[in-house]
């Protein structure tokens, strides 16, 4: 999951830096540019809450489980 997020971030940075290979393909569709940040945020929440569920303190279990379910 972290590898996928890293590759997407790399492509985005290259596009906005003006790399010719990325600029030639043109601007991504508007719906992808709007959906992307929310999807990345939900993915990071899912990953973080899963880690807290696996190794975190038991006091955070209910909160982490709720966040995990919502972000999924």
N, CA, C and O of each residue as an XYZ file, in Angstrom:
288
protein
N       0.826     -1.169      0.000
C       0.000      0.000      0.000
C       0.880      1.246      0.000
O       0.612      2.208     -0.719
N       1.925      1.215      0.809
C       2.815      2.372      0.846
C       3.547      2.552     -0.480
O       3.817      3.680     -0.890
N       3.868      1.452     -1.149
C       4.513      1.535     -2.455
C       3.581      2.185     -3.479
O       4.018      3.007     -4.284
N       2.319      1.824     -3.448
C       1.347      2.413     -4.364
C       1.198      3.912     -4.101
O       1.180      4.706     -5.042
N       1.093      4.302     -2.840
C       0.991      5.717     -2.506
C       2.245      6.474     -2.944
O       2.160      7.608     -3.416
N       3.401      5.842     -2.786
C       4.646      6.482     -3.209
C       4.684      6.660     -4.728
O       5.129      7.700     -5.213
N       4.227      5.666     -5.478
C       4.266      5.777     -6.936
C       3.288      6.831     -7.441
O       3.598      7.560     -8.382
N       2.127      6.918     -6.834
C       1.146      7.934     -7.221
C       1.681      9.327     -6.887
O       1.538     10.255     -7.682
N       2.291      9.471     -5.724
C       2.870     10.754     -5.335
C       3.996     11.146     -6.289
O       4.113     12.312     -6.664
N       4.823     10.182     -6.680
C       5.912     10.437     -7.624
C       5.373     10.952     -8.960
O       5.892     11.919     -9.518
N       4.334     10.299     -9.462
C       3.743     10.740    -10.730
C       3.162     12.146    -10.610
O       3.326     12.970    -11.509
N       2.488     12.415     -9.506
C       1.894     13.730     -9.301
C       2.977     14.803     -9.231
O       2.845     15.860     -9.848
N       4.042     14.538     -8.485
C       5.114     15.517     -8.364
C       5.787     15.775     -9.709
O       6.083     16.921    -10.044
N       6.026     14.727    -10.472
C       6.630     14.908    -11.789
C       5.725     15.707    -12.708
O       6.204     16.534    -13.484
N       4.445     15.475    -12.632
C       3.510     16.236    -13.463
C       3.570     17.721    -13.114
O       3.693     18.570    -13.996
N       3.483     18.027    -11.813
C       3.456     19.429    -11.412
C       4.821     20.098    -11.512
O       4.894     21.326    -11.549
N       5.907     19.323    -11.556
C       7.234     19.888    -11.799
C       7.439     20.226    -13.270
O       8.350     20.977    -13.619
N       6.597     19.677    -14.124
C       6.667     20.001    -15.545
C       7.472     19.017    -16.371
O       7.924     19.372    -17.460
N       7.670     17.789    -15.894
C       8.394     16.782    -16.668
C       7.662     16.544    -17.983
O       6.445     16.355    -18.000
N       8.406     16.556    -19.078
C       7.783     16.510    -20.407
C       6.968     15.238    -20.640
O       5.909     15.295    -21.265
N       7.437     14.106    -20.154
C       6.705     12.850    -20.361
C       5.318     12.903    -19.715
O       4.359     12.330    -20.233
N       5.228     13.580    -18.605
C       3.945     13.669    -17.904
C       3.074     14.774    -18.492
O       1.850     14.646    -18.520
N       3.683     15.844    -18.957
C       2.937     16.956    -19.535
C       2.332     16.599    -20.895
O       1.266     17.101    -21.251
N       3.006     15.741    -21.649
C       2.510     15.365    -22.978
C       1.161     14.652    -22.905
O       0.336     14.784    -23.810
N       0.943     13.910    -21.848
C      -0.330     13.184    -21.708
C      -1.477     14.107    -21.342
O      -2.642     13.740    -21.499
N      -1.166     15.291    -20.861
C      -2.213     16.261    -20.548
C      -2.684     16.180    -19.101
O      -2.226     15.350    -18.316
N      -3.603     17.059    -18.785
C      -4.156     17.150    -17.434
C      -5.071     15.962    -17.158
O      -5.851     15.571    -18.027
N      -4.986     15.382    -15.955
C      -5.918     14.317    -15.605
C      -7.349     14.855    -15.572
O      -7.554     16.052    -15.374
N      -8.332     13.987    -15.763
C      -9.725     14.442    -15.688
C     -10.033     15.079    -14.325
O      -9.450     14.713    -13.304
N     -10.955     16.030    -14.339
C     -11.298     16.770    -13.121
C     -11.767     15.824    -12.016
O     -11.401     15.998    -10.854
N     -12.568     14.835    -12.372
C     -13.104     13.943    -11.333
C     -11.990     13.163    -10.657
O     -12.104     12.846     -9.473
N     -10.912     12.842    -11.374
C      -9.781     12.150    -10.744
C      -9.013     13.080     -9.823
O      -8.553     12.668     -8.758
N      -8.873     14.344    -10.235
C      -8.161     15.303     -9.389
C      -8.953     15.616     -8.121
O      -8.362     15.954     -7.096
N     -10.267     15.510     -8.175
C     -11.090     15.733     -6.987
C     -11.167     14.490     -6.102
O     -11.177     14.594     -4.876
N     -11.221     13.340     -6.718
C     -11.338     12.083     -5.977
C     -10.022     11.665     -5.325
O     -10.028     11.065     -4.250
N      -8.911     11.971     -5.957
C      -7.593     11.513     -5.511
C      -7.240     11.840     -4.073
O      -6.914     10.929     -3.312
N      -7.293     13.114     -3.664
C      -6.909     13.437     -2.281
C      -7.773     12.733     -1.235
O      -7.264     12.298     -0.202
N      -9.062     12.621     -1.493
C      -9.937     11.917     -0.545
C      -9.610     10.442     -0.446
O      -9.625      9.865      0.641
N      -9.319      9.839     -1.575
C      -8.971      8.418     -1.589
C      -7.639      8.166     -0.883
O      -7.495      7.191     -0.146
N      -6.681      9.039     -1.111
C      -5.390      8.905     -0.428
C      -5.567      9.098      1.073
O      -4.991      8.354      1.866
N      -6.356     10.087      1.466
C      -6.616     10.313      2.890
C      -7.300      9.134      3.555
O      -6.929      8.739      4.660
N      -8.302      8.567      2.884
C      -8.994      7.401      3.438
C      -8.053      6.203      3.534
O      -8.126      5.435      4.493
N      -7.182      6.042      2.562
C      -6.210      4.945      2.589
C      -5.249      5.100      3.756
O      -4.949      4.131      4.453
N      -4.765      6.316      3.969
C      -3.856      6.542      5.092
C      -4.556      6.331      6.433
O      -3.966      5.781      7.363
N      -5.806      6.764      6.532
C      -6.574      6.513      7.765
C      -6.771      5.024      8.001
O      -6.652      4.548      9.130
N      -7.072      4.293      6.943
C      -7.266      2.851      7.052
C      -5.987      2.170      7.523
O      -6.023      1.312      8.405
N      -4.863      2.552      6.935
C      -3.581      1.962      7.312
C      -3.217      2.307      8.755
O      -2.825      1.428      9.522
N      -3.344      3.574      9.126
C      -2.987      3.997     10.486
C      -3.887      3.357     11.539
O      -3.405      2.918     12.583
N      -5.186      3.302     11.270
C      -6.092      2.698     12.258
C      -5.856      1.194     12.365
O      -6.012      0.621     13.443
N      -5.482      0.552     11.265
C      -5.152     -0.877     11.321
C      -3.918     -1.138     12.156
O      -3.853     -2.119     12.898
N      -2.940     -0.255     12.033
C      -1.726     -0.393     12.854
C      -2.051     -0.196     14.324
O      -1.557     -0.935     15.175
N      -2.882      0.800     14.627
C      -3.280      1.037     16.023
C      -4.055     -0.162     16.558
O      -3.879     -0.542     17.715
N      -4.908     -0.762     15.735
C      -5.648     -1.945     16.183
C      -4.713     -3.110     16.468
O      -4.946     -3.878     17.401
N      -3.663     -3.247     15.676
C      -2.753     -4.381     15.827
C      -1.790     -4.209     16.995
O      -1.552     -5.157     17.743
N      -1.236     -3.015     17.160
C      -0.181     -2.855     18.166
C      -0.442     -1.725     19.155
O       0.374     -1.489     20.046
N      -1.544     -1.037     19.017
C      -1.827      0.103     19.886
C      -2.394     -0.311     21.234
O      -2.721     -1.479     21.450
N      -2.509      0.652     22.135
C      -3.076      0.364     23.461
C      -4.562      0.032     23.371
O      -5.267      0.500     22.477
N      -5.014     -0.771     24.298
C      -6.405     -1.231     24.267
C      -7.394     -0.086     24.491
O      -8.558     -0.205     24.107
N      -6.959      1.026     25.106
C      -7.850      2.163     25.319
C      -8.290      2.790     23.996
O      -9.361      3.393     23.924
N      -7.479      2.654     22.960
C      -7.798      3.238     21.659
C      -8.504      2.266     20.723
O      -8.828      2.620     19.590
N      -8.741      1.053     21.183
C      -9.286      0.022     20.311
C     -10.634      0.406     19.705
O     -10.821      0.274     18.496
N     -11.575      0.878     20.521
C     -12.910      1.216     20.014
C     -12.839      2.358     19.004
O     -13.469      2.295     17.948
N     -12.078      3.396     19.324
C     -11.947      4.541     18.418
C     -11.276      4.127     17.112
O     -11.729      4.499     16.029
N     -10.200      3.360     17.219
C      -9.484      2.912     16.018
C     -10.356      2.008     15.169
O     -10.306      2.087     13.942
N     -11.150      1.156     15.785
C     -12.039      0.275     15.043
C     -13.104      1.073     14.297
O     -13.422      0.766     13.148
N     -13.648      2.088     14.941
C     -14.639      2.937     14.292
C     -14.022      3.659     13.096
O     -14.617      3.689     12.019
N     -12.847      4.236     13.274
C     -12.160      4.928     12.185
C     -11.834      3.952     11.055
O     -11.958      4.285      9.876
N     -11.418      2.759     11.429
C     -11.077      1.737     10.434
C     -12.300      1.364      9.580
O     -12.204      1.257      8.358
N     -13.427      1.171     10.230
C     -14.647      0.805      9.504
C     -15.120      1.941      8.591
O     -15.509      1.704      7.447
N     -15.083      3.160      9.100
C     -15.555      4.309      8.312
C     -14.641      4.558      7.117
O     -15.120      4.827      6.015
N     -13.339      4.472      7.326
C     -12.421      4.759      6.238
C     -12.417      3.651      5.185
O     -12.063      3.890      4.031
N     -12.811      2.447      5.582
C     -12.898      1.364      4.598
C     -14.084      1.560      3.699
O     -14.323      0.747      2.806
